Amino acid sequence: MSPDENEQRKEGMKETDSHLSERLENLGKTLDTRLEETSGKEEPNKTSALSGLSQAWKISSEFIAAIFVGGALGWMADSWLGTKPWGMIVLLLLGFAAGILNVLREAGKVAQPERRINSGNKQD
């Protein structure tokens, strides 16, 4: 090889190297921006999953609490009135129904009860 060909080859490699390093920098910037975009999108998914889990715990605890309250009130009614086991059976079933109603309200299948602003109908 002649010295001129070596010189041309070195210049060609320098151009290729500079072109490749430029492409590498562009790729790095693109990856950084994509990584930031995807990390920003993953956080709401995590919070929505935690929000869904917390809502599930809330609904299930309200359901179980309604059954326990109904059973406890029925047991107390039976103790005071001497109507064993009918008070507990009736109020346990009412507690179960109240629990189902709470679950349906939280799920949006049943409308929330209306709040009355004026409880007494005063006429002036």
Secondary structure by P-SEA (a helix, b strand, c coil): ccaaaaaaaaaaaaaaaaaaaaaaaaaaaaaaaaaaaaaaaaaaaaaaaaaaaaaaaaaaaaaaaaaaaaaaaaaaaaaaaccccaaaaaaaaaaaaaaaaaaaaaaccccccccccccccccc
